[in-house]
Amino acid sequence: MTAAVPVAGQPCAPRTHSHSRVRLFRFSAVSWNSHRIHYDAEYAALEGFPDVVVQSTLHGETLVRYALEWAGPGAALESVSWRNRATAVAGERLTWSATVRTVEPCDEGARVTLDVAVHKEDGVPCVTGHVGLTWRAARTSPSAGSSPAPATSRSASARPGRRRSSGTR
């Protein structure tokens, strides 16, 4: 990502990933999703799937995580929406892609909407949707747009968590 505000139509660098069975099991646990197709391969096979199935909410998390990574540390999530289009399973190679749809100025910098998707290796989309971000303009100097750093009485040689001795006890 560059420090410049993006423009409509600009593509984001794609990201490839896959979800392991362990990740799917853990995500099921933390999201309280007890459906066995997400962590039990034998059960998933009985349901007609080649392996455990990626949770739709994990797809949503992936859309957001990669969008925020692309936008950089100053970005904030405003909204996310997606639609599941096809099933993905553990170990399957997936590619996140996005294109800047809109850029609108706002007090914080710019509101950026991305058209996002996760595709399988054969190009079939698993998920399509939108992620809305607030893009905060990069500061050109440490004091630009902010108050000065608070003064400190700690000397350069003092380490955090360590008391300085005044020389008298």
C-alpha positions in Angstrom: 0.0 0.0 0.0 1.1 3.5 -0.6 0.6 6.5 1.7 -1.6 8.2 -1.0 -5.3 7.9 -0.8 -6.4 5.3 -3.4 -8.6 6.1 -6.4 -11.7 4.4 -7.7 -10.9 1.5 -10.0 -7.5 0.8 -8.4 -6.9 -2.9 -7.8 -5.5 -4.2 -4.5 -2.7 -6.7 -4.5 -4.2 -10.2 -4.4 -3.4 -12.5 -1.4 -3.4 -16.3 -1.6 -4.1 -18.4 1.4 -5.6 -21.7 2.5 -7.3 -22.8 5.8 -6.0 -25.9 7.6 -8.2 -28.3 9.4 -6.7 -27.0 12.7 -7.6 -23.4 11.8 -11.2 -24.5 10.9 -11.5 -26.4 14.2 -10.2 -23.5 16.2 -12.4 -21.0 14.4 -15.4 -23.2 15.1 -14.5 -23.3 18.8 -14.1 -19.5 19.2 -17.2 -18.7 17.1 -19.3 -21.4 19.0 -20.1 -23.1 15.6 -20.6 -26.7 16.5 -21.7 -28.0 13.1 -19.5 -31.0 12.4 -18.9 -30.3 8.7 -16.4 -27.6 9.9 -14.2 -29.9 12.0 -15.0 -33.6 11.4 -13.7 -34.8 8.0 -15.6 -38.1 8.1 -18.9 -36.3 8.9 -18.2 -33.8 6.1 -17.7 -36.7 3.7 -21.0 -38.2 4.7 -22.6 -34.8 3.8 -20.9 -34.9 0.4 -17.9 -32.6 1.0 -14.3 -33.6 0.1 -13.0 -32.2 3.4 -14.1 -30.0 6.3 -15.9 -26.9 5.1 -14.6 -23.3 5.6 -17.1 -21.3 7.7 -18.9 -18.4 6.1 -17.9 -16.2 9.0 -14.2 -17.1 8.5 -14.6 -15.9 4.9 -15.9 -12.6 6.2 -13.0 -12.4 8.7 -10.6 -13.0 5.8 -12.2 -10.2 3.7 -11.8 -7.7 6.5 -8.3 -8.8 7.6 -6.8 -8.5 4.2 -8.6 -5.2 3.5 -7.2 -3.7 6.7 -3.7 -5.1 6.0 -3.9 -3.5 2.5 -5.1 -0.2 3.8 -2.4 0.0 6.6 -2.3 0.8 10.3 -4.3 4.0 10.1 -7.4 2.4 8.5 -10.6 1.6 10.5 -13.3 -0.8 9.5 -16.7 0.9 8.8 -18.7 -2.0 7.3 -18.5 -5.4 5.7 -21.1 -7.5 3.8 -20.6 -10.6 1.7 -22.5 -13.4 0.0 -21.4 -17.0 -0.1 -21.3 -18.3 -3.6 -19.5 -21.7 -3.4 -18.1 -24.0 -0.8 -14.4 -24.0 0.1 -12.7 -26.8 2.1 -9.6 -27.2 4.2 -6.3 -27.0 2.3 -7.9 -25.5 -0.8 -5.9 -22.6 -2.3 -7.9 -19.4 -2.2 -7.2 -15.9 -3.5 -8.4 -12.7 -1.9 -8.8 -9.9 -4.4 -10.3 -6.4 -4.2 -10.8 -3.3 -6.3 -11.5 0.2 -4.9 -15.1 1.0 -5.7 -15.5 4.5 -4.2 -13.5 7.1 -2.4 -15.3 9.9 -0.6 -13.6 12.6 1.5 -14.6 12.7 5.2 -13.3 14.5 8.4 -11.0 11.6 9.2 -9.5 11.3 5.7 -11.5 9.3 3.2 -14.2 6.6 3.2 -13.1 3.9 0.9 -15.3 1.1 -0.3 -13.7 -2.1 -1.8 -15.4 -4.7 -3.9 -13.9 -7.9 -2.4 -13.9 -11.5 -3.3 -12.3 -14.9 -2.5 -11.8 -17.2 -5.5 -10.9 -20.8 -5.8 -7.9 -21.9 -8.0 -10.3 -22.5 -10.9 -11.6 -18.9 -10.7 -14.9 -19.8 -9.1 -15.8 -17.2 -6.5 -16.5 -18.5 -3.0 -17.4 -15.2 -1.6 -18.1 -11.7 -3.0 -18.9 -8.6 -1.1 -17.9 -5.1 0.0 -15.6 -3.7 2.8 -16.0 -0.1 3.9 -13.0 1.6 5.5 -12.0 4.9 6.8 -8.6 5.8 5.3 -6.7 8.1 7.5 -4.2 10.3 5.6 -0.6 9.7 6.5 1.0 12.4 8.6 4.0 14.1 7.2 5.6 14.9 10.6 5.1 13.7 14.1 3.3 16.9 15.1 1.1 17.3 12.1 -2.5 17.4 13.2 -1.7 16.3 16.8 -0.8 17.9 20.0 2.9 17.8 21.1 4.1 14.7 22.9 3.8 15.0 26.7 6.9 16.0 28.6 8.6 13.4 30.6 11.0 13.5 33.5 12.6 10.2 32.7 16.2 10.4 31.6 17.3 8.7 28.4 19.1 6.1 30.5 16.1 5.2 32.6 14.3 2.0 31.4 10.5 1.5 31.7 9.5 -0.3 34.8 12.6 0.6 36.6 12.7 3.2 39.4 15.3 5.9 39.2 17.3 6.5 42.3 17.5 10.1 43.5 20.8 9.3 45.2 19.3 9.6 48.7 17.5 7.1 50.6 
